[in-house]
Amino acid sequence: MAVASSSPPFLNSSLLPSSSSHLHNRALHFSQSYSWFNFRTRTITKPIHVSSTKAEGDVRKEDIVIVGAGIAGLATAVSLQRLGVGSLVLEQADSLRTGGTSLTLFKNGWRVLDAIGVGSDLRSQFLEIQGMAIKSEDGREMRSFKFKDEDESQEVRAVERRILLETLANQLPPESVHFSSKLAKIETCANGGTLLELVNGTQLHAKIVIGCDGIRSPIAKWMGFSEPNYVGHCAYRGLAYYPSGQPFEPKVNYIYGRGLRAGYVPVSPTKVYWFICFNNPSPGLKITDPIMLKKQAKDLVRNWPVELLDIIDLTPDETIIRTPLVDRWLWPSISPPASRGRVVLVGDAWHPMTPNLGQGACCALEDAVVLAKKLANATKCTSASVEDALRSYESERWPRIFPLTIRANLVGSLLQWENPVVCSVRNNIIIPKVVRLGPVLDHTNFDCEPLMEGING
């Protein structure tokens, strides 16, 4: 019963060793002093088993290129690095894309973050969510749960997307991420490699390409995937700021109406994440005016519990967004495979899912470590081919991803019911007397050992 995207606030970024702007400025300063093709130096304390060399003419040779510096791309790069494999990350924006609100990570996400060595740093910055309460639109509590009562090993925290990205990026060697590097063209070479051409004219020849370029992935389109499907509802999201301290208990609060639901969760001592999910026949026009977004969000819930309206009022304009919810179902023998030659997809580029289970980011993190282990073994062992490793990655991940995508979609559809009789049954019978949280959390079980060189997987 997770949310239409649960995530935390802008916690104290001074706890981080550096920020995305620092990374960008460092890369920009370097690029001003040297040409793009001359600055592939890496200062690494452990041996990296993948190299970069100058190709003939103006084409740069790279062993592994990751397209996209979002959660999936950076987590994949860090996972590979932990296993002694280097990579180059291309990001089309001019800095880390730290916009957006936050995301909820359950225990499977935290196990991956621990495995790649950043869990403790992030854990110290975000509140652990103890449970959840479900209310009707008039404020009546229908049910409450404590996560530890259902699963003693469960761990739930909302994490600010900005801090997660910066934390991952800071684990990489200098100049591992190249900004302002938008992909213009991709094509397969005769030798099995892949030629990438950027908008600025730069050309790279990559032995392996990992597409982590998000929901509207150009690489996924090149591989034959259809556009993600709009699921019939949109979401407003934001991060409220309480300079003197927010007043809420560390739990997720859900409010269910007819064709409309909302939720809020504290993510730090001063920040509270909130969302409103509403039915809409089409995705609608893109709106970026924060004043209009805030007004529209409040109009939807004007007669709902006053604390929700107060939270929206205390939300800085720059944190409010409105997005249509989409997903893609990976039908067996119908959908294209996750890899084509030595090109493979990770995270939202392969399996965008609605945020109703809070598993989009968690699954992207899982993808990253599974793929990294298989690629590390293939690149270090002449008997294992890269193509076999990519197919093995898909065969391991598909049985997990496909059911979760469908389940997230169905949960969202059920929670967006509009029929008053059905909603009454939901609120008075199903939620108070039938729903059990334990089975809902089964999908958060995921084993992940710490990554280290020489590990098999």
Summary of the structure (lengths in Angstrom):
residues: 457
radius of gyration: 22.1
end to end distance: 31.8
largest distance: 70.6
contacts: 1600
relative contact order: 0.18
helix: 36%
strand: 23%
